Amino acid sequence: MRSLICATLATVGMMSWAGTVRAEDDVYPNRAVKIVVGFQPGGPTDVVARLVAKALQDELKGAFVVENRPGATSNIASESVASAKPDGYTLLFAASPLVMNKFTYPMQKFDPVESFEPISKISSAPGVLAATNKLSVKDYKAFEALAKQEPGKLNYGSTGAGGTQHMAMLKLQALTGIEMAHIPYGGGAGAMNDLIAGNIDVAFMTATGAMPALVAGTVHPLAIAGPKRLPELPDVPTFAELGIPEMKSDSWNALLAPAGTPKPIVNKLAAVLEKAVKTKAFSDVLGPQGAMLIGNSPEEFKAELIAEDAYWNEQFKNVKLDK
């Protein structure tokens, strides 16, 4: 009889990790949840992460604390969460480099698809090519002409080698034949500060992080790498309008958990975020910054990660990351 009881308990325990609601899952969270962000405080990903943390805290009545761990284009943060206990109390708030890092850091100890439980993609925003006001150009055509006139003299900033902004500039250079020097930063805030100061000439900025500076005129927007003009920047053309339709770039933000996190917890978090992105709190902050709010399901987000992994596998085949 004792053997039968033990076997039954073991089976129940295995079922709980496969998705059956356990007592501790049902009362989640009963202590502070850490949301790790791989970028600097104040950057575009950090801004969205703090909106998410507040929404989860308000709805689930628990503490959700944002912890910034910038470095290696968010790889330090991603690796720490991938190896964390899969109990729902350590989460990753990620951006587009999550998938791209697989190809820029081949020795990394995690996989962007296999090492995480996708929860929900929160938002997506187009890239905006912007120039410092100290650069003597007023529009994209003038910038391209200057870059071609003096190959390699101009420089550009990014959030790091192999990141979304770096890849966007590499793509633009490949499409147009311009050549510039690359200056990587540990996050969007540092690049933006140096762009405003004139320490770098241009940068692809995420609309969600760059919009205040773009609207205020502290940097000069040249072109939008999205499907349409942004309402807040009605006079700034898209690359398609400029005759470069292939020049597309966007940055997304999303919440993930370590692989093996119980499905009831993942679903609980996703359900809150699906509602949260439809609230005024999110639209008031992210809408004016050109972001599209998403809030998809774990299954939908996982399918997107798989597709993106295949896409970047092709894109990186011909990329030289030392540029």
Rosetta silent file (secondary structure, phi, psi, omega in degrees, C-alpha in Angstrom):
SEQUENCE: MRSLICATLATVGMMSWAGTVRAEDDVYPNRAVKIVVGFQPGGPTDVVARLVAKALQDELKGAFVVENRPGATSNIASESVASAKPDGYTLLFAASPLVMNKFTYPMQKFDPVESFEPISKISSAPGVLAATNKLSVKDYKAFEALAKQEPGKLNYGSTGAGGTQHMAMLKLQALTGIEMAHIPYGGGAGAMNDLIAGNIDVAFMTATGAMPALVAGTVHPLAIAGPKRLPELPDVPTFAELGIPEMKSDSWNALLAPAGTPKPIVNKLAAVLEKAVKTKAFSDVLGPQGAMLIGNSPEEFKAELIAEDAYWNEQFKNVKLDK
SCORE:     score description
SCORE:     0.000 S_00000001
   1 L     0.000  -43.481  179.971    0.000    0.000    0.000 S_00000001
   2 H   -59.417  -40.165  179.228    2.837    2.385    0.924 S_00000001
   3 H   -62.724  -40.200 -179.298    4.423    1.789   -2.506 S_00000001
   4 H   -64.842  -42.185 -179.995    1.127    2.531   -4.221 S_00000001
   5 H   -64.216  -43.574 -179.744    0.704    5.788   -2.291 S_00000001
   6 H   -62.474  -42.735  179.288    4.258    6.897   -3.083 S_00000001
   7 H   -63.138  -40.626  179.538    3.816    6.127   -6.755 S_00000001
   8 H   -64.450  -43.136  179.394    0.563    8.065   -6.824 S_00000001
   9 H   -64.185  -38.627  178.824    2.144   11.093   -5.131 S_00000001
  10 H   -63.559  -41.062  179.518    5.065   11.010   -7.564 S_00000001
  11 H   -64.133  -43.107  178.832    2.663   10.960  -10.508 S_00000001
  12 H   -62.217  -40.958  178.976    0.708   13.902   -9.115 S_00000001
  13 H   -61.508  -41.361  178.468    3.944   15.830   -8.597 S_00000001
  14 H   -65.439  -39.222 -179.789    4.953   15.261  -12.208 S_00000001
  15 H   -65.164  -33.563 -178.046    1.523   16.360  -13.413 S_00000001
  16 H   -63.094  -39.342  178.946    1.766   19.603  -11.440 S_00000001
  17 H   -74.788  -17.319  178.407    4.844   20.682  -13.381 S_00000001
  18 L   -84.875   -4.818  175.378    3.128   19.751  -16.640 S_00000001
  19 L   136.364   -9.395  178.126    0.429   22.337  -16.047 S_00000001
  20 L   -70.147  138.417 -177.909   -1.888   21.200  -13.256 S_00000001
  21 L   -68.534  122.244  174.879   -2.606   24.006  -10.796 S_00000001
  22 L   -96.320  164.949 -178.442   -0.703   23.517   -7.536 S_00000001
  23 H   -58.375  -43.774 -177.726   -1.628   25.275   -4.318 S_00000001
  24 H   -70.280  -29.076  176.160    1.332   27.646   -4.538 S_00000001
  25 H   -67.770  -36.983 -175.097    0.538   28.459   -8.184 S_00000001
  26 H   -67.248  -31.333 -178.926   -3.026   29.367   -7.251 S_00000001
  27 L   -99.157    7.585 -179.977   -1.923   31.997   -4.710 S_00000001
  28 L   -60.220  135.382   -3.805    0.899   33.374   -6.873 S_00000001
  29 L   -94.297  143.679  176.854    2.535   35.694   -6.091 S_00000001
  30 L  -112.539   10.740  171.725    3.017   35.333   -2.355 S_00000001
  31 L  -157.449  176.762 -174.203    6.382   37.136   -2.309 S_00000001
  32 L   -63.976  137.770  176.431    8.263   39.693   -4.419 S_00000001
  33 E  -106.189  130.155 -179.689    8.728   38.936   -8.119 S_00000001
  34 E   -96.893  126.920  175.529   11.899   40.210   -9.794 S_00000001
  35 E  -109.130  110.020 -175.584   11.666   41.464  -13.387 S_00000001
  36 E   -89.979  129.443  179.905   15.170   41.616  -14.862 S_00000001
  37 E  -117.488  129.071 -175.705   15.825   44.170  -17.623 S_00000001
  38 L   -87.747   20.511 -179.156   19.005   43.958  -19.683 S_00000001
  39 L  -134.949  169.190 -175.077   19.227   47.660  -20.413 S_00000001
  40 L   -66.931  151.659  173.215   19.925   50.893  -18.578 S_00000001
  41 L   -59.909  139.170  178.466   17.325   52.641  -16.410 S_00000001
  42 L    90.969  -12.294  177.804   15.397   55.233  -18.375 S_00000001
  43 L   -76.388  171.675 -175.766   15.870   53.527  -21.740 S_00000001
  44 H   -59.334  -39.621  179.467   12.910   52.462  -23.922 S_00000001
  45 H   -69.796  -39.319  178.312   12.813   48.870  -22.674 S_00000001
  46 H   -61.935  -39.749  179.688   13.062   49.987  -19.060 S_00000001
  47 H   -60.178  -46.337 -179.296   10.120   52.381  -19.544 S_00000001
  48 H   -69.003  -38.660  179.327    7.862   49.600  -20.814 S_00000001
  49 H   -58.678  -39.193 -178.489    9.099   47.186  -18.131 S_00000001
  50 H   -73.406  -30.380  171.816    8.029   49.565  -15.391 S_00000001
  51 H   -63.808  -44.047  179.895    4.576   49.932  -16.925 S_00000001
  52 H   -63.910  -45.164 -179.661    4.309   46.145  -16.951 S_00000001
  53 H   -59.224  -42.263 -179.856    5.540   45.830  -13.358 S_00000001
  54 H   -67.546  -40.696  179.403    2.938   48.314  -12.144 S_00000001
  55 H   -62.612  -43.363  179.177    0.124   46.617  -14.073 S_00000001
  56 H   -66.995  -40.595 -179.803    1.022   43.213  -12.625 S_00000001
  57 H   -64.544  -43.765 -179.060    1.395   44.621   -9.137 S_00000001
  58 H   -65.038  -40.133 -175.300   -1.966   46.410   -9.269 S_00000001
  59 H   -80.966  -41.537 -174.354   -3.837   43.392  -10.623 S_00000001
  60 H   -96.321   -2.515  174.899   -2.154   40.562   -8.726 S_00000001
  61 L    58.329   38.151  176.921   -1.644   42.487   -5.464 S_00000001
  62 L  -133.743  169.997  179.890    1.994   41.473   -5.159 S_00000001
  63 L   -86.479  124.150  174.555    5.359   43.211   -5.426 S_00000001
  64 E  -120.035  111.115 -171.002    6.924   43.237   -8.905 S_00000001
  65 E  -110.149  126.862  178.359   10.375   44.822   -8.748 S_00000001
  66 E   -83.763  130.316  176.980   12.392   45.890  -11.805 S_00000001
  67 E  -122.859  118.622  179.898   16.105   45.090  -11.664 S_00000001
  68 E   -87.633  124.638  176.660   18.371   46.558  -14.360 S_00000001
  69 L  -131.890   72.569 -177.130   21.308   44.384  -15.406 S_00000001
  70 L   -71.411  159.900  176.166   22.699   46.025  -18.576 S_00000001
  71 L   133.666  145.946  178.162   25.556   44.635  -20.586 S_00000001
  72 H    53.564   42.243  178.937   26.383   42.459  -23.610 S_00000001
  73 H    52.657   44.650  177.341   23.311   43.763  -25.461 S_00000001
  74 H    80.192    2.865 -175.882   21.064   42.382  -22.688 S_00000001
  75 H   -67.640  -32.397  179.750   22.785   38.991  -22.686 S_00000001
  76 H   -62.859  -46.006  179.253   23.859   39.226  -19.045 S_00000001
  77 H   -65.149  -45.597 -177.992   20.269   39.654  -17.911 S_00000001
  78 H   -60.430  -43.240 -178.747   18.929   36.971  -20.237 S_00000001
  79 H   -66.327  -36.669 -179.266   21.475   34.403  -19.086 S_00000001
  80 H   -66.615  -37.336  179.709   20.754   35.095  -15.423 S_00000001
  81 H   -75.778  -38.003  179.231   17.032   34.529  -15.901 S_00000001
  82 H   -58.531  -31.949 -178.377   17.504   31.457  -18.094 S_00000001
  83 L   -96.872    2.957 -178.755   19.381   29.797  -15.230 S_00000001
  84 L   -77.543  161.533  177.450   17.008   30.994  -12.484 S_00000001
  85 L   -62.391  129.434 -176.708   14.609   28.732  -10.629 S_00000001
  86 L   -82.547   65.454 -176.850   11.472   28.321  -12.791 S_00000001
  87 L  -117.260    5.328  178.232    8.996   29.263  -10.090 S_00000001
  88 L    88.867    0.053 -176.775    7.629   32.528  -11.497 S_00000001
  89 L  -102.736    0.994  169.954    9.588   34.753   -9.125 S_00000001
  90 E  -133.807  117.339 -177.582   12.310   35.700  -11.604 S_00000001
  91 E  -122.463  160.662  178.293   11.142   37.020  -14.975 S_00000001
  92 E  -115.456  127.922  170.511   12.874   38.561  -17.967 S_00000001
  93 E  -103.276  108.374 -168.348   11.703   41.711  -19.675 S_00000001
  94 E  -110.572  166.714  174.728   13.362   41.392  -23.048 S_00000001
  95 E  -128.597 -178.300 -174.941   13.774   43.254  -26.306 S_00000001
  96 L   -50.299  -36.291 -179.815   14.582   42.233  -29.876 S_00000001
  97 H   -59.613  -14.027  179.276   18.260   41.388  -29.160 S_00000001
  98 H   -51.628  -45.652 -179.596   17.083   38.341  -27.189 S_00000001
  99 H   -80.667  -41.280 -176.100   16.940   36.354  -30.429 S_00000001
 100 H   -64.694  -30.863 -177.828   19.711   38.186  -32.260 S_00000001
 101 H   -61.883  -23.238  177.947   22.237   37.560  -29.490 S_00000001
 102 H   -57.127  -30.198 -175.738   22.240   33.895  -30.381 S_00000001
 103 H   -99.009  -18.539  178.437   24.240   34.824  -33.472 S_00000001
 104 H   -96.766  -20.414  177.226   26.440   37.542  -31.966 S_00000001
 105 L  -126.061   72.440 -174.291   27.345   35.610  -28.812 S_00000001
 106 L   -61.184  -16.392 -179.552   27.732   32.016  -30.056 S_00000001
 107 L   -93.850    5.968 -178.663   29.151   30.905  -26.699 S_00000001
 108 L   -61.399  153.225 -172.291   26.080   32.014  -24.721 S_00000001
 109 L   -98.423   21.279  178.698   24.677   29.431  -22.328 S_00000001
 110 L  -147.050  163.646  177.652   21.010   29.704  -23.273 S_00000001
 111 L  -117.049  135.674 -175.286   18.733   29.507  -26.304 S_00000001
 112 L   -63.595  -22.022  179.969   16.162   32.279  -26.954 S_00000001
 113 L  -100.181  -49.919 -172.633   13.424   29.753  -27.678 S_00000001
 114 L   -76.941  -24.743 -173.779   14.260   26.672  -25.618 S_00000001
 115 L   -89.572   -1.512 -175.641   15.454   28.404  -22.440 S_00000001
 116 E  -134.631  156.879  168.618   12.320   30.448  -21.790 S_00000001
 117 E  -102.642  107.641  178.294    8.575   30.243  -21.375 S_00000001
 118 E   -62.997  137.034  178.815    7.182   33.110  -23.486 S_00000001
 119 E  -106.139  -59.651  178.628    4.494   35.043  -21.611 S_00000001
 120 E  -167.685  140.341  169.670    3.468   37.941  -23.852 S_00000001
 121 E   -84.892  127.620 -173.404    4.857   40.433  -26.345 S_00000001
 122 E   -89.320  -48.963 -174.503    3.866   43.854  -25.059 S_00000001
 123 E  -154.357  164.753  176.129    4.730   46.318  -27.803 S_00000001
 124 E  -143.513  138.543 -178.139    6.582   46.947  -31.020 S_00000001
 125 E  -139.824  144.418 -179.439    7.941   50.241  -32.343 S_00000001
 126 E   -72.832  157.422  173.130    9.725   51.275  -35.556 S_00000001
 127 E   -80.100  146.911  177.351   13.283   52.449  -35.666 S_00000001
 128 E  -123.699  121.095  175.400   13.917   56.138  -36.327 S_00000001
 129 E   -79.870  120.571 -177.077   17.160   57.277  -37.932 S_00000001
 130 E  -127.349  151.445  179.621   18.144   60.482  -36.136 S_00000001
 131 E  -120.434  151.960  173.120   21.067   62.889  -36.410 S_00000001
 132 E   -66.442  148.552  178.466   22.686   65.211  -33.925 S_00000001
 133 L   -67.991  -12.901  178.735   21.783   68.846  -34.431 S_00000001
 134 L   -80.876  -10.327  177.900   25.496   69.547  -34.770 S_00000001
 135 L   -86.140  133.861 -173.579   25.543   67.666  -38.070 S_00000001
 136 L   -82.362   56.575  175.084   24.981   69.965  -41.028 S_00000001
 137 L  -134.161  146.491 -178.878   22.128   68.015  -42.609 S_00000001
 138 L  -111.778  -16.471 -179.519   18.406   68.750  -42.603 S_00000001
 139 L  -149.051  176.076 -175.096   17.004   65.610  -44.244 S_00000001
 140 H   -64.293  -42.408 -176.944   17.879   62.020  -45.135 S_00000001
 141 H   -60.553  -40.391  178.590   19.049   62.755  -48.686 S_00000001
 142 H   -66.167  -37.832  177.774   21.529   65.343  -47.416 S_00000001
 143 H   -63.464  -47.411 -178.523   22.775   62.867  -44.805 S_00000001
 144 H   -62.667  -39.840  179.160   23.310   60.106  -47.364 S_00000001
 145 H   -62.753  -42.280  179.147   25.132   62.486  -49.688 S_00000001
 146 H   -65.359  -42.126  179.999   27.440   63.590  -46.869 S_00000001
 147 H   -63.575  -37.297  179.647   28.127   60.007  -45.810 S_00000001
 148 H   -75.848  -28.827 -179.842   29.036   59.019  -49.375 S_00000001
 149 H   -69.321  -34.156 -177.939   31.174   62.113  -49.828 S_00000001
 150 L  -129.796   74.081 -176.146   33.337   61.216  -46.827 S_00000001
 151 L   -57.011  129.924  176.408   33.272   57.390  -46.367 S_00000001
 152 L    82.942   -7.883 -177.930   34.056   56.305  -42.829 S_00000001
 153 L   -79.115  -40.366  178.683   34.226   59.832  -41.405 S_00000001
 154 L   -75.495  154.034  175.872   30.766   59.863  -39.862 S_00000001
 155 E  -125.910  165.642  178.241   29.976   57.618  -36.910 S_00000001
 156 E  -141.302  148.322  178.792   26.835   56.066  -35.470 S_00000001
 157 E  -102.864  158.816  176.506   25.817   54.786  -32.061 S_00000001
 158 E  -151.356  171.926  177.444   23.891   51.685  -31.099 S_00000001
 159 L   -76.891   -5.094  178.709   22.838   49.741  -28.011 S_00000001
 160 L   148.107  156.963 -179.498   25.598   47.217  -28.751 S_00000001
 161 L   -59.509  128.078  179.021   27.168   45.031  -31.420 S_00000001
 162 L    84.049   -0.632  177.911   24.567   42.766  -33.012 S_00000001
 163 L   -78.158  175.203 -177.210   21.650   44.613  -31.428 S_00000001
 164 H   -56.620  -46.387 -176.788   18.576   45.851  -33.282 S_00000001
 165 H   -69.730  -36.951  176.790   19.964   49.326  -33.888 S_00000001
 166 H   -64.889  -45.550 -179.841   23.349   48.035  -35.001 S_00000001
 167 H   -63.940  -35.821  178.190   21.746   45.570  -37.413 S_00000001
 168 H   -62.894  -43.388 -179.521   19.513   48.318  -38.799 S_00000001
 169 H   -69.946  -36.621  175.357   22.513   50.504  -39.589 S_00000001
 170 H   -61.401  -39.697  178.673   24.406   47.611  -41.145 S_00000001
 171 H   -65.463  -43.125  178.934   21.383   46.984  -43.333 S_00000001
 172 H   -62.529  -41.645  178.567   21.172   50.644  -44.344 S_00000001
 173 H   -63.437  -40.261  179.412   24.862   50.667  -45.227 S_00000001
 174 H   -66.433  -36.045 -177.703   24.450   47.529  -47.326 S_00000001
 175 H   -76.371  -30.331 -173.369   21.449   48.981  -49.156 S_00000001
 176 H  -110.597  -18.906 -178.169   22.971   52.394  -49.863 S_00000001
 177 L    86.166    5.218  177.383   26.731   51.855  -49.963 S_00000001
 178 L   -76.846  156.327  178.959   27.487   54.364  -47.212 S_00000001
 179 L  -131.336  130.608  179.482   30.246   53.628  -44.687 S_00000001
 180 L  -141.392  159.103  177.248   30.363   54.807  -41.077 S_00000001
 181 E   -86.159  141.914 -177.182   32.210   53.957  -37.868 S_00000001
 182 E   -99.070  131.204  175.288   30.288   52.080  -35.169 S_00000001
 183 E  -122.724  103.781 -177.998   30.234   53.187  -31.528 S_00000001
 184 E   -82.076  147.105  176.660   28.394   50.663  -29.297 S_00000001
 185 L  -123.159  171.946  179.207   26.765   51.589  -25.994 S_00000001
 186 L   -87.227    1.009 -179.651   25.320   49.540  -23.150 S_00000001
 187 L   175.613  173.623 -175.986   21.806   50.809  -23.814 S_00000001
 188 H   -68.505  -32.630 -176.947   19.625   53.351  -25.567 S_00000001
 189 H   -63.503  -42.411 -179.685   19.961   56.084  -22.940 S_00000001
 190 H   -64.908  -42.284  178.520   23.720   56.383  -23.356 S_00000001
 191 H   -64.550  -42.713  179.786   23.502   56.567  -27.137 S_00000001
 192 H   -63.419  -43.376  179.543   20.737   59.166  -26.973 S_00000001
 193 H   -59.543  -42.151 -179.888   22.670   61.351  -24.527 S_00000001
 194 H   -74.484  -27.574  175.200   25.723   61.355  -26.779 S_00000001
 195 H   -68.447  -43.271  177.115   23.597   62.019  -29.852 S_00000001
 196 H   -61.994  -41.451 -177.905   22.098   65.077  -28.151 S_00000001
 197 H   -74.955  -14.865 -178.806   25.566   66.213  -27.071 S_00000001
 198 L    86.619   13.329  178.669   26.953   65.739  -30.566 S_00000001
 199 L   -77.830  -19.735  170.842   29.470   63.094  -29.566 S_00000001
 200 L  -128.148  157.621 -173.903   28.041   60.788  -32.232 S_00000001
 201 L   -86.715  -47.643 -178.358   26.608   61.805  -35.603 S_00000001
 202 E  -143.436  167.496  174.673   23.603   59.533  -36.117 S_00000001
 203 E  -164.471  147.566  168.065   21.807   56.566  -34.578 S_00000001
 204 E   -84.377  118.753 -179.273   18.832   54.336  -35.176 S_00000001
 205 E  -112.531  147.358  173.099   16.689   54.950  -32.121 S_00000001
 206 E   -73.137  132.641 -176.477   13.615   53.064  -30.958 S_00000001
 207 H   -53.976  -38.935 -177.062   10.604   55.349  -31.311 S_00000001
 208 H   -63.802  -29.520 -179.695    9.469   54.618  -27.741 S_00000001
 209 H   -94.901  -29.017 -172.795   12.717   55.907  -26.299 S_00000001
 210 H   -91.951  -17.027 -170.875   13.581   58.641  -28.773 S_00000001
 211 H   -54.795  -45.270  179.808   10.235   60.391  -29.221 S_00000001
 212 H   -56.176  -43.225  179.923   10.634   63.025  -26.477 S_00000001
 213 H   -70.110  -36.980  179.677   13.964   64.161  -27.938 S_00000001
 214 H   -66.188  -44.691 -179.603   12.663   63.969  -31.496 S_00000001
 215 H   -68.903  -39.099 -179.056    9.572   66.045  -30.737 S_00000001
 216 H   -72.587  -17.283  179.192   11.543   68.526  -28.630 S_00000001
 217 L    83.740   14.025  178.289   14.049   68.970  -31.452 S_00000001
 218 L   -76.953  -16.918  167.293   17.113   68.109  -29.393 S_00000001
 219 E  -135.001  164.225 -173.489   17.991   65.622  -32.162 S_00000001
 220 E  -112.077  115.148  178.613   16.901   65.669  -35.785 S_00000001
 221 E   -72.535  136.604 -178.836   14.786   62.793  -37.216 S_00000001
 222 E  -109.152  -38.988 -177.449   15.726   61.782  -40.757 S_00000001
 223 E  -163.809  153.976  179.662   13.584   58.760  -41.630 S_00000001
 224 E  -105.590  128.624 -179.641   11.200   56.158  -40.201 S_00000001
 225 L   -94.122   41.403  179.955   12.006   52.459  -40.668 S_00000001
 226 L  -128.515 -179.387 -174.698    8.349   51.449  -40.387 S_00000001
 227 L   -73.669  -18.743 -178.309    5.339   51.001  -42.676 S_00000001
 228 L  -152.571  164.874  177.874    3.955   54.517  -42.195 S_00000001
 229 L   -65.777  153.309  178.764    4.745   57.956  -40.850 S_00000001
 230 L   -90.431  135.811 -178.631    4.352   58.509  -37.136 S_00000001
 231 L   -54.783  -33.284 -178.991    1.571   60.894  -36.041 S_00000001
 232 L   -77.799  -15.465  179.595    3.988   62.701  -33.743 S_00000001
 233 L  -129.845   62.184 -171.948    6.466   63.195  -36.623 S_00000001
 234 L   -63.893  -21.126 -178.196    4.193   63.909  -39.591 S_00000001
 235 L   -94.062   -1.163 -178.513    6.911   65.580  -41.664 S_00000001
 236 L   -95.525  118.629 -176.456    9.427   62.737  -41.357 S_00000001
 237 L   -75.784  160.102  171.287    9.219   60.308  -44.313 S_00000001
 238 E   -82.367  162.848  176.515    9.499   56.538  -44.213 S_00000001
 239 L   -63.905  -31.287  177.223   12.392   54.842  -45.966 S_00000001
 240 L   -61.716  -41.126  177.881    9.879   53.463  -48.452 S_00000001
 241 L   -65.373  -27.559 -179.392    8.950   57.020  -49.408 S_00000001
 242 L   -86.710    3.274  177.838   12.632   57.782  -49.874 S_00000001
 243 L    90.231   15.948  178.317   13.002   54.917  -52.342 S_00000001
 244 L  -126.421   68.339 -175.140   14.456   52.338  -49.915 S_00000001
 245 L   -64.669  -21.903 -179.543   11.472   50.058  -49.169 S_00000001
 246 L   -73.968  -14.510 -176.589   13.716   47.235  -47.930 S_00000001
 247 L   -82.395   92.084  178.933   14.878   49.371  -45.004 S_00000001
 248 L  -127.669  141.635  178.716   12.642   48.148  -42.197 S_00000001
 249 L  -159.145  135.977  174.978   13.445   47.807  -38.531 S_00000001
 250 E  -142.536  161.057  178.900   11.428   47.521  -35.366 S_00000001
 251 E  -125.123  131.391  178.640   12.047   46.839  -31.714 S_00000001
 252 E  -114.817  160.521  174.873    9.759   44.801  -29.502 S_00000001
 253 E  -128.586  142.614 -174.739    9.478   44.342  -25.767 S_00000001
 254 E  -156.639  161.690  178.311    8.145   41.246  -24.052 S_00000001
 255 E  -109.670  133.611  178.916    7.916   39.303  -20.805 S_00000001
 256 E  -136.689  163.239  176.524    9.332   35.788  -20.437 S_00000001
 257 E  -127.399  162.449  175.970   10.011   33.284  -17.661 S_00000001
 258 E   -60.408  146.086  177.217   12.626   30.529  -17.307 S_00000001
 259 L   -55.812  136.708 -179.182   11.775   27.307  -19.132 S_00000001
 260 L    97.481   -5.254  175.652    9.784   24.996  -16.896 S_00000001
 261 L   -61.181  130.876 -176.638    7.827   27.735  -15.141 S_00000001
 262 L   -52.237  136.206 -177.540    4.390   26.236  -14.342 S_00000001
 263 H   -57.950  -38.533  178.275    1.829   26.933  -17.032 S_00000001
 264 H   -58.236  -35.973  178.082   -0.781   28.291  -14.582 S_00000001
 265 H   -70.010  -45.643  178.183    1.639   31.053  -13.581 S_00000001
 266 H   -57.617  -46.075 -178.769    2.528   31.853  -17.190 S_00000001
 267 H   -66.739  -36.372  178.960   -1.154   32.017  -18.135 S_00000001
 268 H   -63.576  -45.265  178.712   -2.003   34.173  -15.122 S_00000001
 269 H   -64.423  -43.910 -179.139    0.640   36.724  -16.065 S_00000001
 270 H   -62.468  -39.273 -179.328   -0.343   36.677  -19.739 S_00000001
 271 H   -63.672  -38.995  178.438   -4.011   37.250  -18.922 S_00000001
 272 H   -65.357  -43.390 -176.697   -3.165   40.349  -16.898 S_00000001
 273 H   -70.679  -32.840  177.287   -0.979   41.775  -19.665 S_00000001
 274 H   -59.507  -37.393  177.832   -3.560   41.096  -22.377 S_00000001
 275 H   -79.497  -37.725 -173.759   -5.906   43.426  -20.495 S_00000001
 276 H   -62.935  -39.456 -176.831   -3.240   45.895  -19.407 S_00000001
 277 L   -66.945  -13.913  179.381   -2.103   46.854  -22.915 S_00000001
 278 L   -93.249    0.768 -176.627   -5.658   48.001  -23.659 S_00000001
 279 L   -87.690  162.826  179.384   -5.711   50.444  -20.762 S_00000001
 280 H   -64.713  -31.738 -179.668   -5.233   54.187  -20.854 S_00000001
 281 H   -58.777  -40.038  179.796   -2.094   53.858  -18.742 S_00000001
 282 H   -78.658  -47.153 -176.592   -0.323   52.034  -21.569 S_00000001
 283 H   -65.567  -33.817  179.906   -1.780   53.950  -24.508 S_00000001
 284 H   -66.695  -34.586 -178.659   -1.059   57.326  -22.925 S_00000001
 285 H   -86.409  -47.316 -172.152    2.627   56.487  -22.499 S_00000001
 286 H   -92.167  -30.057  178.988    3.398   54.309  -25.511 S_00000001
 287 H   -57.099  -51.424  179.571    0.880   55.493  -28.099 S_00000001
 288 H   -64.624  -12.078 -179.918    2.403   58.973  -28.505 S_00000001
 289 H   -97.760    9.838  175.989    5.803   57.334  -28.908 S_00000001
 290 L    82.743   13.615 -178.072    4.802   55.424  -32.020 S_00000001
 291 L   -87.815  144.673  171.989    4.457   52.033  -30.339 S_00000001
 292 E   -99.723  123.170 -179.097    1.948   49.392  -31.351 S_00000001
 293 E   -85.628  135.849 -170.712    0.495   47.644  -28.307 S_00000001
 294 L  -118.278  -73.213 -179.931    0.146   43.865  -28.666 S_00000001
 295 L    65.424   49.270 -177.419   -0.419   41.727  -25.557 S_00000001
 296 L   -83.983  177.129 -176.414   -0.521   38.364  -27.338 S_00000001
 297 L   -82.621  163.202  176.311   -0.789   34.880  -25.832 S_00000001
 298 H   -56.537  -38.788 -179.042    2.150   32.663  -24.784 S_00000001
 299 H   -67.934  -42.343  179.051    1.458   30.386  -27.759 S_00000001
 300 H   -65.769  -42.518 -179.600    1.376   33.262  -30.231 S_00000001
 301 H   -65.160  -40.387  179.075    4.529   34.776  -28.817 S_00000001
 302 H   -63.000  -40.685  178.457    6.388   31.465  -28.964 S_00000001
 303 H   -61.804  -37.816  178.634    5.470   31.027  -32.626 S_00000001
 304 H   -67.598  -39.371  178.360    6.848   34.513  -33.309 S_00000001
 305 H   -62.792  -41.717  179.075   10.101   33.718  -31.501 S_00000001
 306 H   -63.042  -43.483  179.458   10.568   30.573  -33.590 S_00000001
 307 H   -66.113  -39.560 -179.509    9.944   32.504  -36.812 S_00000001
 308 H   -68.930  -36.096  176.852   12.281   35.303  -35.762 S_00000001
 309 H   -59.834  -42.996  178.569   15.005   32.825  -34.878 S_00000001
 310 H   -66.441  -39.109 -179.542   14.821   31.438  -38.431 S_00000001
 311 H   -62.858  -49.279 -177.131   14.822   34.961  -39.926 S_00000001
 312 H   -71.087  -25.773  174.183   17.928   36.130  -38.080 S_00000001
 313 H   -58.111  -39.309  177.689   19.692   32.881  -38.857 S_00000001
 314 H   -74.517  -42.839 -175.672   19.528   33.922  -42.504 S_00000001
 315 H   -63.954  -36.559 -174.751   20.310   37.600  -41.888 S_00000001
 316 H   -81.488   -6.831 -178.745   23.472   36.959  -39.905 S_00000001
 317 H   -61.634  -31.410 -176.660   25.024   34.667  -42.501 S_00000001
 318 H  -116.076   21.552 -176.931   26.511   37.644  -44.335 S_00000001
 319 L   -98.102  135.032  173.477   26.999   40.071  -41.446 S_00000001
 320 L  -108.068  108.669 -171.885   30.411   41.299  -40.295 S_00000001
 321 L   -78.439   -1.328  178.711   29.946   42.443  -36.712 S_00000001
 322 L   -86.546    2.168 -179.398   33.238   44.346  -36.547 S_00000001
 323 L   -90.712    0.000    0.000   31.744   47.186  -38.572 S_00000001
